[in-house]
Amino acid sequence: MSDPAQTTSVNQIVDRLARLADQDRVAVAKIIEVFGTQSFLPVLMVPALLVVSPLSGIPLFSSLCGITIAAISLQMVAGREHLWLPQFVVKRSLEGKRAREAIDKLHGVASWLDNHSRDRFQPLLRWPGRKLIQTLCLFCGAAMPFLEIVPFSSSILGAAVLLFATSLLLKDGLFAVFGLVAMSSAAAVLLTVAGSIQGAI
């Protein structure tokens, strides 16, 4: 098993997911085992990555990812040392082939994030900015189940979480700013859809 403490890039996370996807089924329990219960950021980035992949088209998949993101973020905000997830999340699994096809498309995203990271906007990554970023991840995750029927909104929120988590992992505060932009975009999509529904009524 890889040492979770050595996770220093987004590509490493995607590579570990790709190795897990070589199996017939990819179980959430196995993902947690591979990344470790003390590796909050890598585990947080897994559902964020998956919800921006084609897997987001699976009914209720975005909701499951959102619940997972919210649960992990809440424990980060609370300062827990070991990750806990509800059993109904831990027992979930994905078909290996479908997971492989989706994960293959994430290498480009991971490489872009890794290659464009720099030591920037460092004050955003210290307290209280760090806690604020974690709290924003919590809000994004908690909102996903309620936005399941709004086109693209869950993927946009997933992208926001990915950017927030990347900012903490790669120590680049500029990605946190990009995350705020993504959150604002999700809100704009929601307002647009709500306006369209109200106009139709």
C-alpha positions as CSV (number, residue, x, y, z in Angstrom):
1,M,0.0,0.0,0.0
2,S,1.3,3.5,-0.8
3,D,2.1,5.8,2.1
4,P,-0.8,8.4,2.3
5,A,1.7,10.9,3.8
6,Q,3.5,10.9,0.4
7,T,0.5,12.3,-1.5
8,T,1.8,15.6,-2.8
9,S,0.1,16.0,-6.2
10,V,-3.3,15.6,-7.8
11,N,-1.8,13.1,-10.3
12,Q,-0.8,10.8,-7.5
13,I,-4.4,10.7,-6.3
14,V,-5.7,9.9,-9.9
15,D,-3.0,7.3,-10.3
16,R,-4.1,5.5,-7.1
17,L,-7.7,5.6,-8.3
18,A,-6.7,4.2,-11.6
19,R,-4.9,1.2,-9.9
20,L,-8.0,0.6,-7.8
21,A,-10.2,0.6,-10.9
22,D,-8.3,-2.4,-12.3
23,Q,-10.6,-4.5,-10.1
24,D,-14.1,-5.6,-11.0
25,R,-15.6,-3.3,-8.4
26,V,-14.2,-0.2,-6.8
27,A,-15.3,-0.1,-3.2
28,V,-15.4,3.1,-1.1
29,A,-14.0,1.1,1.8
30,K,-10.9,0.1,-0.3
31,I,-10.4,3.8,-1.3
32,I,-10.3,4.8,2.3
33,E,-7.9,1.9,3.1
34,V,-5.5,2.9,0.3
35,F,-5.5,6.6,1.2
36,G,-5.6,6.2,4.9
37,T,-8.0,7.5,7.5
38,Q,-5.7,10.4,8.4
39,S,-5.4,11.7,4.8
40,F,-8.4,14.0,4.8
41,L,-7.4,16.1,1.7
42,P,-6.7,13.2,-0.7
43,V,-9.9,11.4,0.4
44,L,-11.8,14.7,0.0
45,M,-10.5,15.1,-3.5
46,V,-11.6,11.6,-4.6
47,P,-15.4,12.4,-4.7
48,A,-14.6,15.9,-6.0
49,L,-12.7,14.4,-8.9
50,L,-15.3,11.7,-9.6
51,V,-18.2,14.2,-9.6
52,V,-16.5,16.2,-12.4
53,S,-16.0,13.1,-14.4
54,P,-18.6,11.4,-16.7
55,L,-19.7,9.4,-13.6
56,S,-21.8,12.4,-12.6
57,G,-24.4,11.2,-15.1
58,I,-25.3,8.2,-12.9
59,P,-28.5,8.9,-11.0
60,L,-27.9,10.0,-7.4
61,F,-24.1,9.6,-7.8
62,S,-23.7,13.4,-7.4
63,S,-25.7,13.2,-4.2
64,L,-23.6,10.4,-2.8
65,C,-20.4,12.4,-3.6
66,G,-21.9,15.5,-2.0
67,I,-22.8,13.7,1.2
68,T,-19.2,12.3,1.3
69,I,-17.6,15.7,0.7
70,A,-19.8,17.3,3.4
71,A,-19.0,14.5,5.9
72,I,-15.2,14.8,5.3
73,S,-15.2,18.6,5.3
74,L,-17.2,18.8,8.5
75,Q,-14.6,16.6,10.2
76,M,-11.8,18.7,8.8
77,V,-13.5,21.9,10.2
78,A,-13.9,20.1,13.6
79,G,-10.2,19.1,13.7
80,R,-10.7,15.3,13.8
81,E,-7.6,13.2,13.5
82,H,-9.2,10.2,12.0
83,L,-11.8,10.1,9.2
84,W,-15.2,8.4,9.7
85,L,-17.8,7.9,7.1
86,P,-21.3,6.5,7.4
87,Q,-21.7,2.8,6.6
88,F,-24.1,3.5,3.7
89,V,-21.3,5.4,2.0
90,V,-18.5,3.0,2.9
91,K,-20.4,0.0,1.5
92,R,-20.9,1.6,-1.9
93,S,-18.9,0.5,-4.9
94,L,-18.6,1.2,-8.6
95,E,-18.2,-1.0,-11.6
96,G,-14.5,-1.2,-12.4
97,K,-14.8,-0.8,-16.1
98,R,-17.0,2.3,-15.8
99,A,-14.7,3.8,-13.2
100,R,-11.6,3.2,-15.4
101,E,-13.2,5.0,-18.3
102,A,-14.1,8.0,-16.1
103,I,-10.7,8.1,-14.3
104,D,-8.8,8.0,-17.6
105,K,-10.3,11.4,-18.4
106,L,-9.1,12.9,-15.2
107,H,-5.4,12.7,-15.9
108,G,-5.5,15.8,-18.0
109,V,-7.2,17.8,-15.2
110,A,-4.8,16.5,-12.6
111,S,-1.7,17.3,-14.8
112,W,-3.0,20.9,-15.4
113,L,-3.6,21.5,-11.7
114,D,-0.1,20.1,-10.7
115,N,1.7,22.0,-13.5
116,H,0.1,25.3,-12.8
117,S,0.5,25.4,-9.0
118,R,2.8,27.9,-7.4
119,D,3.3,29.3,-3.9
120,R,0.8,32.1,-4.2
121,F,-1.7,33.9,-1.9
122,Q,-0.3,32.1,1.1
123,P,-2.3,34.1,3.8
124,L,-5.5,32.4,2.4
125,L,-4.1,29.0,3.5
126,R,-3.4,30.0,7.1
127,W,-5.9,30.2,9.9
128,P,-8.6,31.4,9.6
129,G,-8.5,31.2,5.8
130,R,-7.8,27.4,5.9
131,K,-10.9,26.8,8.0
132,L,-13.0,29.1,5.7
133,I,-11.9,27.0,2.7
134,Q,-12.8,23.8,4.5
135,T,-16.2,25.3,5.4
136,L,-16.8,26.3,1.8
137,C,-16.2,22.6,0.8
138,L,-18.8,21.6,3.4
139,F,-21.3,24.0,1.9
140,C,-20.6,22.7,-1.6
141,G,-21.0,19.1,-0.6
142,A,-24.2,19.7,1.4
143,A,-25.8,21.6,-1.5
144,M,-25.2,18.8,-4.1
145,P,-28.0,16.5,-3.1
146,F,-30.5,19.4,-3.4
147,L,-29.2,20.4,-6.9
148,E,-29.2,16.9,-8.4
149,I,-31.9,17.9,-11.0
150,V,-30.2,21.2,-11.9
151,P,-28.0,20.6,-15.0
152,F,-24.2,20.9,-14.4
153,S,-24.6,22.4,-10.9
154,S,-23.2,19.4,-9.0
155,S,-20.2,19.1,-11.4
156,I,-19.5,22.8,-11.0
157,L,-19.7,22.5,-7.2
158,G,-17.4,19.4,-7.4
159,A,-14.9,21.5,-9.4
160,A,-15.1,24.2,-6.7
161,V,-14.3,21.6,-4.0
162,L,-11.5,20.2,-6.2
163,L,-10.0,23.7,-6.5
164,F,-10.3,24.4,-2.8
165,A,-8.7,21.1,-1.9
166,T,-6.0,21.6,-4.5
167,S,-5.2,25.0,-3.0
168,L,-4.6,23.3,0.4
169,L,-2.7,20.3,-1.0
170,L,-0.4,22.2,-3.3
171,K,-0.3,25.3,-1.1
172,D,-1.5,27.6,-3.8
173,G,-4.1,30.1,-2.6
174,L,-4.9,31.2,-6.1
175,F,-6.8,28.0,-6.6
176,A,-9.0,28.9,-3.6
177,V,-9.9,32.1,-5.5
178,F,-10.8,30.0,-8.6
179,G,-12.9,27.8,-6.3
180,L,-14.9,30.9,-5.2
181,V,-15.5,31.7,-8.9
182,A,-16.7,28.2,-9.5
183,M,-19.1,28.4,-6.5
184,S,-20.4,31.7,-7.9
185,S,-20.9,30.0,-11.3
186,A,-23.0,27.2,-9.7
187,A,-25.1,29.8,-8.0
188,A,-25.6,31.6,-11.3
189,V,-26.7,28.4,-12.9
190,L,-29.2,27.7,-10.1
191,L,-30.6,31.2,-10.3
192,T,-31.0,30.9,-14.1
193,V,-32.8,27.6,-13.9
194,A,-35.0,28.9,-11.1
195,G,-35.9,32.0,-13.2
196,S,-36.7,29.8,-16.2
197,I,-39.0,27.6,-14.1
198,Q,-40.7,30.7,-12.5
199,G,-41.2,32.2,-16.0
200,A,-42.7,29.0,-17.3
201,I,-45.2,28.9,-14.5
